[in-house]
């Protein structure tokens, strides 16, 4: 969905440029906000993946400890 927003924001800026008009600050700011959100979401996704890996490692360690304690 965010990629679609970036495409439309870019298309709007290109359309304004083709008409020889300067893009409004609001349009430029909105486009920048979309790009910043995409970057932030990518960073959050990387953090989430790292957390998932940590959780999986902890679960494996806990399972191994439980198996050792069961003997």
C-alpha positions in Angstrom: 0.0 0.0 0.0 2.8 2.3 0.8 4.4 1.7 -2.6 1.2 2.8 -4.2 1.3 6.0 -2.2 4.8 6.6 -3.3 3.9 6.1 -6.9 0.9 8.5 -6.7 3.0 11.1 -4.9 5.7 10.8 -7.5 3.2 10.9 -10.4 1.7 14.1 -8.9 5.1 15.7 -8.6 6.0 14.8 -12.2 2.6 16.1 -13.5 3.2 19.4 -11.8 6.8 19.6 -13.2 5.5 18.8 -16.7 3.1 21.8 -16.4 6.0 24.1 -15.6 4.7 24.7 -12.1 6.5 24.3 -8.8 5.1 21.5 -6.6 3.4 22.7 -3.5 5.2 22.3 -0.2 2.4 20.2 1.1 2.8 17.7 -1.8 6.6 17.5 -1.3 6.2 17.1 2.4 3.6 14.4 2.0 5.9 12.5 -0.4 8.8 12.9 2.0 6.6 11.6 4.9 5.7 8.5 2.8 9.4 7.8 2.1 10.3 8.2 5.7 7.5 5.9 6.8 8.7 3.2 4.3 12.2 3.5 5.7 11.0 3.4 9.3 8.8 0.4 8.5 11.7 -1.4 7.0 13.8 -0.8 10.1 10.9 -2.0 12.3 10.6 -5.1 10.2 14.3 -5.8 10.6 14.0 -5.4 14.4 11.0 -7.7 14.4 12.9 -10.3 12.5 15.8 -10.1 15.0 13.4 -10.3 17.9 11.7 -13.4 16.3 15.1 -15.0 15.9 16.0 -14.3 19.5 12.6 -15.7 20.6 13.2 -18.9 18.6 16.7 -19.3 20.1 15.3 -18.8 23.6 12.5 -21.3 23.0 15.1 -23.8 21.8 17.3 -23.2 24.8 14.3 -23.6 27.1 13.2 -26.8 25.4 16.8 -28.2 25.9 16.8 -27.1 29.5 13.4 -28.7 30.1 14.6 -31.9 28.5 17.7 -32.0 30.6 15.7 -31.4 33.8 13.2 -34.1 32.9 15.8 -36.8 33.2 
